[in-house]
Amino acid sequence: MAVEMFGHPLALRVTPANRDDRPAIGGERPAEAARAYGSALEIVKLTEDKLGFVLLLRR
């Protein structure tokens, strides 16, 4: 799922549960598609000490 900085969804892609999501969104092809719409992709990583629900800072 790709969201804008306020959390509104921009795109959604469903993949099998046994596949990692990061390669599907972190490559050059998605970055080029985002640039075509005047946007930039940024992957927000969770902190290592995350346990349960933790509110992320503004994306």
Backbone as a printed PyTorch tensor [residue, N CA C, xyz], in Angstrom:
tensor([[[  0.8400,  -1.1630,   0.0000],
         [  0.0000,   0.0000,   0.0000],
         [  0.8930,   1.2380,   0.0000]],

        [[  0.5670,   2.1540,  -0.8410],
         [  1.2760,   3.4290,  -0.8720],
         [  0.3220,   4.5030,  -0.3890]],

        [[  0.7820,   5.3260,   0.5340],
         [ -0.0480,   6.3990,   1.0780],
         [  0.6810,   7.7260,   0.9170]],

        [[ -0.0910,   8.7960,   0.8860],
         [  0.5040,  10.1220,   0.8540],
         [  0.8850,  10.5260,   2.2670]],

        [[  1.4500,  11.7120,   2.4250],
         [  1.9760,  12.1040,   3.7370],
         [  0.9000,  12.2560,   4.8140]],

        [[ -0.3640,  12.3860,   4.4360],
         [ -1.4420,  12.4780,   5.4130],
         [ -2.1060,  11.1200,   5.6640]],

        [[ -1.6030,  10.0670,   5.0070],
         [ -2.1280,   8.7290,   5.2200],
         [ -3.2250,   8.3030,   4.2690]],

        [[ -3.5780,   9.1520,   3.3120],
         [ -4.5940,   8.7690,   2.3420],
         [ -3.9940,   7.7960,   1.3310]],

        [[ -4.7080,   6.7100,   0.9980],
         [ -4.1480,   5.7120,   0.0830],
         [ -3.9820,   6.2480,  -1.3350]],

        [[ -2.8700,   5.8630,  -1.9520],
         [ -2.5960,   6.2110,  -3.3420],
         [ -2.6660,   4.9910,  -4.2400]],

        [[ -2.1630,   3.8630,  -3.7590],
         [ -2.1430,   2.6390,  -4.5570],
         [ -2.1360,   1.4360,  -3.6280]],

        [[ -2.6250,   0.3250,  -4.1520],
         [ -2.6640,  -0.9130,  -3.3850],
         [ -2.3240,  -2.0640,  -4.3080]],

        [[ -1.4570,  -2.9370,  -3.8500],
         [ -1.0970,  -4.1230,  -4.6220],
         [ -1.1270,  -5.3160,  -3.6900]],

        [[ -1.8780,  -6.3420,  -4.0700],
         [ -2.0210,  -7.5350,  -3.2520],
         [ -1.0920,  -8.6050,  -3.7880]],

        [[ -0.2700,  -9.1790,  -2.9040],
         [  0.6530, -10.2460,  -3.2760],
         [  0.4330, -11.4320,  -2.3520]],

        [[  0.9350, -12.6140,  -2.7330],
         [  0.8110, -13.7740,  -1.8430],
         [  1.5080, -13.5230,  -0.5090]],

        [[  1.0290, -14.1720,   0.5310],
         [  1.5560, -13.9460,   1.8800],
         [  3.0030, -14.3970,   2.0290]],

        [[  3.4760, -15.2970,   1.1870],
         [  4.8450, -15.7930,   1.3190],
         [  5.8610, -14.9610,   0.5350]],

        [[  5.4740, -13.8240,  -0.0090],
         [  6.3930, -12.9510,  -0.7420],
         [  6.6530, -11.6790,   0.0500]],

        [[  7.8740, -11.1970,  -0.0290],
         [  8.2620,  -9.9660,   0.6600],
         [  7.7340,  -8.7600,  -0.1170]],

        [[  7.2190,  -7.7690,   0.5750],
         [  6.6540,  -6.5760,  -0.0610],
         [  7.7210,  -5.5960,  -0.5320]],

        [[  8.8320,  -5.5420,   0.1540],
         [  9.8220,  -4.5080,  -0.1060],
         [ 10.3500,  -4.4860,  -1.5420]],

        [[ 10.6860,  -5.6430,  -2.1640],
         [ 11.1680,  -5.5700,  -3.5530],
         [ 10.1280,  -5.0290,  -4.5320]],

        [[  8.8500,  -5.2740,  -4.2450],
         [  7.7970,  -4.8150,  -5.1490],
         [  7.6540,  -3.3000,  -5.1420]],

        [[  7.9980,  -2.6450,  -4.0380],
         [  7.8180,  -1.1940,  -3.9670],
         [  9.1300,  -0.4250,  -3.9280]],

        [[ 10.2540,  -1.1010,  -3.7100],
         [ 11.4990,  -0.3810,  -3.5420],
         [ 12.3660,  -0.3390,  -4.7630]],

        [[ 11.8920,  -0.8310,  -5.8860],
         [ 12.7220,  -0.8810,  -7.0900],
         [ 12.6340,   0.3850,  -7.9200]],

        [[ 13.2980,   0.3550,  -9.0410],
         [ 13.3450,   1.5260,  -9.9190],
         [ 12.0200,   1.7410, -10.6580]],

        [[ 11.3440,   0.6680, -11.0180],
         [ 10.0900,   0.8060, -11.7650],
         [  9.0220,   1.5770, -10.9770]],

        [[  8.7500,   1.2390,  -9.7130],
         [  7.7930,   2.0480,  -8.9530],
         [  8.2630,   3.4880,  -8.7400]],

        [[  9.5710,   3.6790,  -8.5660],
         [ 10.0980,   5.0320,  -8.3800],
         [  9.8800,   5.8740,  -9.6360]],

        [[ 10.0740,   5.2760, -10.8070],
         [  9.8340,   5.9940, -12.0630],
         [  8.3570,   6.3430, -12.2160]],

        [[  7.4760,   5.4210, -11.8490],
         [  6.0380,   5.6830, -11.9330],
         [  5.6460,   6.8280, -11.0100]],

        [[  6.2190,   6.8750,  -9.8270],
         [  5.9210,   7.9600,  -8.8900],
         [  6.4260,   9.2910,  -9.4300]],

        [[  7.6290,   9.2950, -10.0010],
         [  8.1720,  10.5380, -10.5690],
         [  7.3010,  11.0570, -11.7110]],

        [[  6.6800,  10.1440, -12.4630],
         [  5.8080,  10.5590, -13.5640],
         [  4.6150,  11.3650, -13.0510]],

        [[  4.2220,  11.1280, -11.8050],
         [  3.1140,  11.8660, -11.1920],
         [  3.6050,  12.9840, -10.2700]],

        [[  4.9060,  13.2650, -10.3040],
         [  5.4460,  14.3560,  -9.5040],
         [  5.6380,  14.0030,  -8.0400]],

        [[  5.7990,  12.7160,  -7.7280],
         [  5.9780,  12.2610,  -6.3480],
         [  7.3010,  11.5270,  -6.2090]],

        [[  7.6930,  11.3010,  -4.9710],
         [  8.8850,  10.5170,  -4.6850],
         [  8.5210,   9.4360,  -3.6760]],

        [[  9.0570,   8.2330,  -3.8600],
         [  8.8000,   7.1480,  -2.9180],
         [  9.7910,   7.2050,  -1.7690]],

        [[  9.2920,   6.9670,  -0.5700],
         [ 10.1480,   6.8800,   0.6040],
         [  9.6270,   5.7390,   1.4650]],

        [[ 10.4780,   4.7850,   1.7670],
         [ 10.0940,   3.6540,   2.5890],
         [ 10.3140,   4.0240,   4.0500]],

        [[  9.2490,   3.9480,   4.8430],
         [  9.3190,   4.2690,   6.2590],
         [  9.4740,   2.9650,   7.0210]],

        [[ 10.6160,   2.7880,   7.6690],
         [ 10.8820,   1.5600,   8.4070],
         [ 10.4300,   1.6900,   9.8520]],

        [[  9.9540,   0.5870,  10.3990],
         [  9.5660,   0.5680,  11.8010],
         [ 10.8050,   0.4870,  12.6750]],

        [[ 10.7070,   0.9780,  13.8910],
         [ 11.8390,   0.9110,  14.8000],
         [ 12.0420,  -0.5210,  15.2700]],

        [[ 13.2440,  -0.8460,  15.6730],
         [ 13.5810,  -2.1970,  16.1190],
         [ 12.8500,  -2.5760,  17.4010]],

        [[ 12.5490,  -1.6060,  18.2450],
         [ 11.9400,  -1.9010,  19.5320],
         [ 10.4060,  -1.8460,  19.5050]],

        [[  9.8190,  -1.8980,  18.3250],
         [  8.3670,  -1.8220,  18.2080],
         [  7.7260,  -3.1080,  18.7440]],

        [[  6.8690,  -2.9550,  19.7160],
         [  6.0820,  -4.0600,  20.2490],
         [  4.6370,  -3.6020,  20.3110]],

        [[  3.7500,  -4.2860,  19.6160],
         [  2.3540,  -3.8880,  19.6100],
         [  2.1270,  -2.6570,  18.7460]],

        [[  1.1040,  -1.8990,  19.0600],
         [  0.7660,  -0.7100,  18.2790],
         [  1.6310,   0.4660,  18.6970]],

        [[  2.3010,   1.0760,  17.7240],
         [  3.0960,   2.2740,  17.9630],
         [  2.7450,   3.2810,  16.8860]],

        [[  2.3640,   4.4860,  17.2800],
         [  2.0300,   5.5250,  16.3270],
         [  3.3040,   6.0290,  15.6630]],

        [[  3.3470,   5.9800,  14.3300],
         [  4.4830,   6.4800,  13.5900],
         [  4.3920,   7.9990,  13.4600]],

        [[  5.5180,   8.6560,  13.3830],
         [  5.5390,  10.0830,  13.1320],
         [  4.9830,  10.3380,  11.7430]],

        [[  4.6580,  11.5810,  11.4620],
         [  4.1050,  11.9320,  10.1470],
         [  4.9880,  11.3610,   9.0540]],

        [[  4.3460,  10.7870,   8.0930],
         [  5.0840,  10.1820,   6.9710],
         [  5.4290,  11.2110,   5.9570]]])
